[in-house]
Amino acid sequence: VFVPHKQERTFPSQSLTMERGNHTVTEFILVGFTTDPVMQLVLFMVFLGVYSLTVVANATLIVLICNDSRLHTPMYFFIGNLSFLDVWYSSVYTPKILMTCISEDKSISFAGCVCQFFFSAGLAYSECYLLAAMAYDRYAAISNPLLYAQTMSSRLCICLVVYSYTGGFVNAIILTSNTFTLDFCGDNVIDDFFCDVPPLVKLACDVKESYQAVLYFLLASNVITPTALILASYVFIIAAILRIRSTQGRRKAFSTCSSHLVSVTLYYGSILYIYSRPSSSYSLERDKMVSTFYTVLFPMLNPMIYSLRNKDVKEALKKLIWLTQSDV
């Protein structure tokens, strides 16, 4: 976890809403990606298309899982919850991005920034835990397929999902309460497209060691620990695959967890890149693009990752289309 060094920036066109005497902030200014009107329009169209595809793709996957009995398994139960998370997760960022692209008003109220920050952290942490639960599910399916249904009971699956949400939002409360008790000074301009730890810390007058300790704790409990659990699960998965004698059996076993492995690599890779580096290597412009990937693009990619190579999902989609055409 880093605490970046403060850099002086001036934005003469933006009026500050800070009382410098007591460091009271009433709103923040989100710089976004660019101030060029043409590029803003282009970005508006791109983000609108990505958001629309994200909502439609994830909602379709949820409908397929709910309606098709062949998809009523623990694996698809977790995938359905992941799609639900992704719709909510993308909705935390994209509507505000769209507004900043077409409006001259780039401000976000202090309360709005707190809410965005809280739900952003809560959903991100929940997804970390959920991906770890999905890794255990894949281990149970490959290591002992005959006992898979008994091992991954409905009660256990529900508990894992509930624990994922609970753990994610409890830790989000800790992070949010500690972040927004910092004293902000200098200016109220956030050089990013959403309220996040790095740009907010850069606006703080003084970051105490206690806050750094909180960041270390949250990084360890919400990112490093789930990562370790996922790695441990895949060590056992690889060992189980190597015990399979037939090549076809090994290929089939690996295909059951390949989508999850791709999803984990993309999501954890981008998060660790941003939040676990020293301040000396921190760059707002570069990390802004990486943040765009895991906040906006990743929720769109997830349903594609889990459905493009999945025969059961394709069959369920064909069945849904056929039923829809029959009704018409």
The 8 nearest C-alpha neighbors of each residue, nearest first, counted from 0:
[[1, 275, 274, 215, 276, 214, 277, 2],
 [0, 2, 278, 277, 3, 276, 275, 274],
 [1, 3, 278, 4, 200, 0, 211, 197],
 [4, 2, 278, 1, 5, 201, 281, 197],
 [3, 5, 6, 2, 278, 201, 279, 200],
 [4, 6, 201, 3, 7, 202, 200, 203],
 [5, 7, 8, 4, 201, 3, 202, 9],
 [6, 8, 5, 9, 185, 186, 201, 202],
 [9, 7, 6, 10, 186, 188, 185, 5],
 [10, 8, 11, 7, 186, 188, 12, 13],
 [9, 11, 12, 13, 8, 188, 14, 186],
 [12, 10, 13, 9, 14, 15, 8, 188],
 [13, 11, 10, 14, 9, 15, 28, 188],
 [14, 12, 11, 10, 15, 28, 188, 9],
 [15, 13, 16, 12, 11, 10, 187, 28],
 [14, 16, 17, 187, 13, 186, 188, 27],
 [17, 15, 25, 24, 26, 14, 18, 187],
 [18, 16, 24, 23, 15, 19, 22, 25],
 [17, 19, 23, 22, 20, 21, 16, 24],
 [20, 18, 22, 21, 17, 184, 23, 185],
 [19, 21, 18, 22, 23, 17, 184, 24],
 [20, 22, 23, 19, 18, 182, 17, 184],
 [21, 23, 19, 18, 184, 20, 183, 182],
 [24, 22, 18, 17, 21, 25, 19, 183],
 [25, 23, 17, 26, 16, 22, 109, 18],
 [24, 26, 109, 16, 108, 23, 17, 27],
 [27, 25, 108, 109, 107, 24, 16, 106],
 [28, 26, 187, 107, 106, 188, 108, 29],
 [27, 29, 106, 188, 105, 189, 30, 187],
 [30, 28, 189, 105, 31, 192, 106, 191],
 [31, 29, 190, 191, 189, 28, 192, 32],
 [32, 30, 192, 191, 29, 33, 190, 99],
 [31, 33, 30, 192, 191, 34, 39, 287],
 [32, 34, 35, 31, 39, 38, 30, 36],
 [33, 35, 36, 39, 32, 38, 30, 31],
 [34, 36, 38, 37, 33, 39, 40, 32],
 [37, 35, 39, 38, 34, 40, 33, 100],
 [38, 36, 40, 39, 35, 41, 42, 34],
 [39, 37, 41, 35, 40, 36, 42, 33],
 [40, 38, 36, 100, 42, 37, 41, 43],
 [39, 41, 43, 37, 38, 42, 36, 44],
 [40, 42, 38, 44, 43, 39, 45, 37],
 [41, 43, 45, 39, 44, 40, 46, 38],
 [44, 42, 40, 46, 41, 45, 97, 100],
 [43, 45, 47, 41, 42, 46, 48, 40],
 [46, 44, 42, 48, 47, 43, 49, 41],
 [47, 45, 49, 43, 48, 44, 50, 42],
 [48, 46, 44, 50, 45, 49, 43, 51],
 [47, 49, 51, 45, 46, 50, 44, 52],
 [50, 48, 46, 52, 47, 51, 53, 45],
 [49, 51, 53, 47, 52, 48, 46, 54],
 [52, 50, 48, 54, 53, 49, 47, 55],
 [51, 53, 55, 49, 50, 54, 56, 48],
 [54, 52, 299, 50, 56, 51, 55, 57],
 [53, 55, 51, 57, 52, 56, 86, 58],
 [54, 56, 52, 58, 53, 57, 59, 51],
 [57, 55, 59, 53, 58, 54, 52, 302],
 [56, 58, 82, 60, 59, 54, 55, 302],
 [57, 59, 61, 55, 60, 56, 54, 62],
 [60, 58, 62, 56, 57, 61, 55, 63],
 [59, 61, 57, 63, 58, 62, 64, 56],
 [60, 62, 58, 79, 64, 59, 63, 65],
 [63, 61, 59, 65, 60, 64, 66, 58],
 [64, 62, 60, 66, 61, 65, 67, 59],
 [63, 65, 61, 70, 62, 66, 67, 60],
 [66, 64, 62, 63, 67, 61, 71, 70],
 [67, 65, 63, 64, 62, 68, 70, 315],
 [66, 68, 69, 70, 64, 63, 65, 315],
 [67, 69, 71, 70, 66, 65, 64, 72],
 [70, 68, 67, 71, 311, 72, 315, 64],
 [69, 71, 64, 68, 72, 67, 75, 311],
 [72, 70, 68, 69, 75, 64, 76, 73],
 [71, 73, 74, 75, 70, 76, 69, 148],
 [74, 72, 76, 75, 77, 151, 156, 71],
 [73, 75, 77, 76, 72, 78, 136, 133],
 [76, 74, 78, 77, 72, 73, 70, 79],
 [75, 77, 73, 79, 74, 78, 72, 80],
 [76, 78, 80, 75, 79, 74, 81, 73],
 [79, 77, 75, 81, 80, 76, 82, 74],
 [80, 78, 82, 61, 76, 81, 77, 75],
 [79, 81, 83, 77, 82, 78, 84, 76],
 [80, 82, 78, 84, 79, 83, 77, 85],
 [83, 81, 85, 57, 79, 84, 80, 78],
 [82, 84, 80, 81, 86, 85, 79, 87],
 [85, 83, 81, 87, 82, 86, 88, 80],
 [84, 86, 298, 88, 82, 87, 83, 89],
 [87, 85, 83, 89, 88, 84, 54, 90],
 [86, 88, 90, 84, 85, 89, 83, 91],
 [89, 87, 85, 90, 91, 86, 84, 122],
 [88, 90, 91, 86, 87, 295, 92, 85],
 [91, 89, 87, 88, 92, 93, 86, 94],
 [90, 92, 89, 88, 115, 93, 87, 119],
 [93, 91, 90, 89, 95, 94, 96, 193],
 [92, 94, 96, 95, 90, 89, 97, 91],
 [95, 93, 97, 96, 92, 98, 90, 91],
 [94, 96, 98, 97, 93, 92, 99, 91],
 [97, 95, 93, 99, 98, 94, 100, 92],
 [98, 96, 94, 100, 95, 99, 43, 93],
 [99, 97, 95, 100, 96, 101, 102, 94],
 [98, 100, 96, 102, 105, 97, 101, 95],
 [99, 101, 39, 97, 98, 43, 102, 96],
 [102, 100, 98, 99, 97, 40, 103, 39],
 [103, 101, 99, 104, 98, 100, 105, 97],
 [102, 104, 105, 101, 99, 100, 98, 106],
 [103, 105, 102, 106, 99, 98, 28, 107],
 [106, 104, 99, 29, 28, 103, 107, 30],
 [105, 107, 28, 27, 104, 29, 26, 108],
 [106, 108, 27, 26, 111, 112, 28, 109],
 [109, 107, 26, 111, 110, 112, 27, 25],
 [108, 110, 26, 112, 25, 111, 113, 27],
 [111, 109, 113, 108, 112, 114, 26, 107],
 [112, 110, 108, 114, 113, 109, 107, 115],
 [111, 113, 109, 115, 110, 114, 194, 116],
 [114, 112, 110, 116, 111, 115, 117, 109],
 [115, 113, 117, 111, 116, 112, 118, 110],
 [116, 114, 112, 118, 117, 113, 119, 111],
 [115, 117, 113, 119, 114, 194, 118, 112],
 [118, 116, 114, 120, 119, 115, 171, 175],
 [119, 117, 121, 115, 120, 116, 122, 114],
 [118, 120, 116, 117, 122, 121, 115, 123],
 [119, 121, 123, 171, 117, 118, 122, 124],
 [122, 120, 168, 167, 171, 118, 124, 123],
 [121, 123, 125, 124, 119, 120, 118, 88],
 [124, 122, 120, 126, 125, 121, 119, 127],
 [123, 125, 167, 127, 121, 126, 122, 221],
 [126, 124, 167, 163, 122, 164, 128, 127],
 [125, 127, 129, 123, 124, 128, 130, 122],
 [126, 128, 124, 130, 125, 129, 123, 131],
 [129, 127, 163, 131, 125, 126, 130, 225],
 [128, 130, 126, 132, 131, 127, 163, 125],
 [129, 131, 133, 127, 132, 128, 126, 134],
 [130, 132, 134, 128, 129, 133, 229, 225],
 [133, 131, 129, 135, 134, 130, 128, 136],
 [132, 134, 136, 130, 131, 135, 129, 137],
 [133, 135, 131, 137, 136, 132, 229, 232],
 [136, 134, 138, 132, 133, 137, 232, 139],
 [137, 135, 133, 139, 134, 138, 140, 132],
 [136, 138, 140, 134, 135, 139, 256, 141],
 [139, 137, 135, 141, 136, 236, 140, 142],
 [138, 140, 136, 137, 142, 141, 147, 143],
 [141, 139, 144, 137, 147, 138, 142, 143],
 [140, 142, 138, 139, 143, 144, 137, 252],
 [141, 143, 239, 139, 138, 140, 144, 236],
 [142, 144, 145, 141, 146, 140, 139, 147],
 [143, 145, 140, 147, 146, 141, 142, 139],
 [146, 144, 143, 147, 148, 140, 149, 142],
 [147, 145, 149, 144, 148, 143, 150, 139],
 [146, 148, 144, 150, 140, 149, 145, 139],
 [149, 147, 151, 150, 146, 152, 145, 144],
 [150, 148, 146, 152, 147, 151, 145, 153],
 [151, 149, 147, 148, 152, 146, 139, 155],
 [152, 150, 148, 149, 147, 155, 156, 73],
 [151, 153, 155, 154, 149, 150, 148, 156],
 [154, 152, 156, 155, 157, 151, 73, 158],
 [153, 155, 157, 152, 156, 158, 151, 159],
 [154, 156, 158, 152, 157, 153, 151, 159],
 [157, 155, 153, 159, 158, 154, 152, 151],
 [156, 158, 160, 154, 159, 155, 161, 153],
 [157, 159, 155, 161, 156, 160, 162, 154],
 [160, 158, 162, 156, 157, 161, 163, 155],
 [159, 161, 163, 157, 162, 158, 156, 164],
 [162, 160, 158, 164, 163, 159, 165, 157],
 [161, 163, 165, 159, 160, 164, 166, 158],
 [164, 162, 125, 160, 128, 166, 161, 165],
 [165, 163, 125, 167, 161, 162, 166, 168],
 [164, 166, 162, 167, 168, 163, 169, 161],
 [167, 165, 169, 163, 164, 168, 162, 170],
 [166, 168, 125, 124, 121, 164, 165, 170],
 [167, 169, 121, 171, 170, 165, 166, 164],
 [170, 168, 172, 166, 171, 167, 165, 173],
 [169, 171, 173, 168, 172, 167, 166, 174],
 [172, 170, 168, 121, 174, 120, 173, 169],
 [173, 171, 175, 169, 170, 174, 176, 168],
 [172, 174, 170, 171, 176, 175, 177, 169],
 [173, 175, 171, 177, 172, 176, 178, 170],
 [176, 174, 178, 172, 177, 173, 117, 171],
 [175, 177, 173, 174, 178, 179, 172, 180],
 [176, 178, 174, 175, 180, 179, 173, 210],
 [179, 177, 175, 180, 176, 181, 174, 196],
 [180, 178, 181, 176, 177, 175, 113, 182],
 [179, 181, 177, 178, 176, 182, 175, 183],
 [182, 180, 179, 178, 203, 183, 177, 206],
 [181, 183, 203, 204, 22, 180, 184, 205],
 [184, 182, 203, 202, 204, 22, 181, 24],
 [185, 183, 204, 22, 186, 203, 202, 182],
 [184, 186, 202, 187, 183, 204, 19, 203],
 [187, 185, 184, 188, 15, 202, 17, 183],
 [186, 188, 27, 28, 15, 189, 202, 17],
 [187, 189, 28, 186, 27, 190, 29, 30],
 [190, 188, 29, 191, 28, 198, 30, 187],
 [189, 191, 30, 188, 29, 198, 31, 283],
 [190, 192, 31, 189, 193, 30, 29, 287],
 [191, 193, 31, 29, 30, 96, 32, 190],
 [194, 192, 191, 195, 29, 92, 115, 31],
 [193, 195, 116, 112, 115, 199, 196, 192],
 [194, 196, 197, 193, 198, 116, 199, 191],
 [195, 197, 199, 198, 200, 194, 178, 116],
 [198, 196, 200, 199, 195, 201, 3, 2],
 [199, 197, 201, 200, 189, 196, 195, 190],
 [200, 198, 202, 196, 201, 197, 195, 203],
 [199, 201, 203, 197, 202, 198, 196, 2],
 [200, 202, 198, 199, 5, 203, 3, 197],
 [203, 201, 199, 200, 183, 184, 204, 198],
 [204, 202, 183, 200, 182, 205, 201, 184],
 [205, 203, 184, 183, 182, 202, 206, 185],
 [204, 206, 203, 207, 182, 181, 183, 200],
 [207, 205, 210, 203, 208, 204, 181, 200],
 [206, 208, 209, 210, 205, 211, 212, 181],
 [207, 209, 211, 210, 212, 206, 213, 205],
 [210, 208, 212, 207, 211, 213, 206, 214],
 [211, 209, 213, 212, 208, 207, 214, 206],
 [210, 212, 208, 214, 213, 209, 215, 207],
 [211, 213, 209, 215, 210, 214, 208, 216],
 [212, 214, 210, 216, 211, 215, 217, 209],
 [215, 213, 211, 217, 212, 216, 218, 210],
 [214, 216, 212, 218, 213, 217, 0, 219],
 [217, 215, 213, 219, 214, 218, 220, 212],
 [218, 216, 220, 214, 219, 215, 221, 213],
 [217, 219, 215, 222, 216, 221, 220, 214],
 [218, 220, 223, 216, 217, 222, 221, 224],
 [219, 221, 217, 224, 218, 222, 216, 223],
 [222, 220, 218, 217, 124, 219, 224, 223],
 [221, 223, 218, 225, 224, 219, 226, 220],
 [222, 224, 219, 226, 225, 227, 218, 221],
 [223, 225, 227, 226, 220, 222, 219, 228],
 [226, 224, 228, 227, 131, 222, 223, 229],
 [227, 225, 223, 229, 224, 228, 222, 230],
 [226, 228, 224, 230, 225, 229, 231, 223],
 [229, 227, 225, 231, 226, 230, 232, 224],
 [228, 230, 232, 226, 131, 231, 227, 134],
 [229, 231, 227, 233, 232, 228, 226, 234],
 [232, 230, 228, 234, 229, 233, 227, 235],
 [233, 231, 229, 235, 230, 234, 138, 135],
 [232, 234, 236, 230, 235, 231, 237, 229],
 [233, 235, 231, 237, 236, 232, 230, 238],
 [236, 234, 238, 233, 232, 237, 239, 231],
 [235, 237, 233, 239, 238, 138, 234, 232],
 [238, 236, 240, 234, 239, 235, 233, 241],
 [237, 239, 235, 241, 236, 240, 234, 242],
 [238, 240, 236, 242, 237, 142, 241, 235],
 [241, 239, 237, 243, 242, 238, 249, 236],
 [240, 242, 238, 243, 239, 237, 249, 244],
 [243, 241, 239, 240, 244, 238, 249, 237],
 [244, 242, 240, 241, 245, 249, 248, 239],
 [243, 245, 242, 246, 248, 241, 249, 240],
 [246, 244, 248, 247, 243, 249, 250, 242],
 [247, 245, 249, 248, 250, 244, 243, 251],
 [246, 248, 250, 245, 249, 251, 252, 244],
 [247, 249, 251, 245, 246, 250, 252, 243],
 [250, 248, 252, 246, 247, 251, 240, 243],
 [249, 251, 247, 253, 248, 252, 254, 246],
 [250, 252, 248, 254, 249, 253, 247, 255],
 [253, 251, 249, 255, 250, 254, 248, 141],
 [252, 254, 250, 255, 251, 256, 257, 249],
 [253, 255, 257, 251, 256, 252, 250, 258],
 [256, 254, 253, 252, 257, 251, 258, 137],
 [255, 257, 259, 254, 258, 253, 137, 260],
 [256, 258, 260, 254, 259, 255, 253, 261],
 [259, 257, 261, 260, 256, 305, 304, 262],
 [258, 260, 262, 256, 261, 257, 263, 134],
 [259, 261, 257, 263, 258, 262, 264, 256],
 [262, 260, 264, 258, 259, 263, 257, 265],
 [261, 263, 259, 265, 260, 264, 266, 258],
 [264, 262, 260, 266, 261, 265, 267, 259],
 [265, 263, 261, 268, 262, 267, 266, 260],
 [264, 266, 268, 262, 263, 267, 261, 269],
 [267, 265, 263, 268, 269, 264, 293, 262],
 [266, 268, 270, 269, 264, 263, 265, 271],
 [267, 269, 265, 271, 266, 264, 270, 272],
 [268, 270, 272, 267, 266, 271, 265, 289],
 [271, 269, 267, 272, 273, 268, 274, 266],
 [270, 272, 275, 274, 268, 273, 269, 267],
 [271, 273, 269, 270, 274, 268, 275, 276],
 [274, 272, 270, 271, 275, 286, 276, 269],
 [273, 275, 271, 0, 276, 272, 270, 1],
 [274, 276, 0, 271, 273, 272, 1, 277],
 [277, 275, 274, 0, 1, 273, 278, 272],
 [278, 276, 1, 279, 280, 0, 275, 281],
 [277, 279, 3, 1, 281, 280, 2, 276],
 [278, 280, 277, 281, 3, 4, 276, 1],
 [281, 279, 278, 277, 282, 276, 3, 1],
 [280, 282, 278, 279, 283, 3, 277, 276],
 [283, 281, 285, 284, 286, 280, 287, 279],
 [284, 282, 286, 285, 287, 281, 190, 191],
 [285, 283, 287, 286, 282, 288, 191, 190],
 [286, 284, 287, 282, 288, 283, 289, 281],
 [285, 287, 289, 283, 288, 284, 282, 290],
 [286, 288, 290, 284, 285, 289, 283, 291],
 [287, 289, 291, 286, 290, 285, 292, 284],
 [288, 290, 286, 292, 291, 287, 269, 285],
 [291, 289, 287, 292, 288, 293, 286, 294],
 [292, 290, 288, 294, 289, 295, 293, 287],
 [291, 293, 296, 289, 290, 294, 295, 297],
 [292, 294, 297, 290, 291, 295, 296, 266],
 [295, 293, 291, 292, 290, 89, 296, 297],
 [294, 296, 291, 89, 292, 297, 293, 298],
 [297, 295, 292, 299, 298, 293, 294, 300],
 [296, 298, 293, 300, 299, 292, 295, 301],
 [299, 297, 85, 301, 300, 296, 295, 53],
 [300, 298, 53, 296, 297, 301, 52, 302],
 [299, 301, 297, 303, 298, 302, 304, 296],
 [300, 302, 304, 303, 298, 299, 297, 305],
 [303, 301, 305, 304, 300, 57, 306, 56],
 [304, 302, 306, 300, 301, 305, 307, 299],
 [303, 305, 301, 302, 306, 258, 300, 307],
 [306, 304, 302, 303, 258, 307, 301, 309],
 [305, 307, 309, 303, 308, 304, 312, 302],
 [306, 308, 303, 309, 304, 305, 313, 310],
 [309, 307, 306, 310, 305, 304, 313, 258],
 [310, 308, 306, 312, 311, 307, 313, 305],
 [309, 311, 313, 312, 314, 308, 306, 307],
 [312, 310, 314, 313, 309, 315, 70, 69],
 [311, 313, 315, 314, 309, 310, 306, 316],
 [314, 312, 316, 310, 315, 311, 317, 309],
 [313, 315, 317, 311, 316, 312, 310, 318],
 [314, 316, 312, 318, 313, 317, 311, 319],
 [317, 315, 319, 313, 318, 314, 312, 320],
 [318, 316, 314, 320, 319, 315, 321, 313],
 [317, 319, 315, 321, 316, 320, 322, 314],
 [318, 320, 316, 322, 321, 317, 323, 315],
 [321, 319, 323, 317, 322, 318, 324, 316],
 [320, 322, 318, 324, 323, 319, 317, 325],
 [323, 321, 325, 319, 320, 324, 318, 326],
 [322, 324, 320, 326, 321, 325, 319, 327],
 [325, 323, 327, 321, 326, 322, 320, 319],
 [324, 326, 322, 327, 323, 321, 320, 319],
 [327, 325, 323, 324, 322, 321, 320, 319],
 [326, 324, 325, 323, 322, 321, 320, 319]]
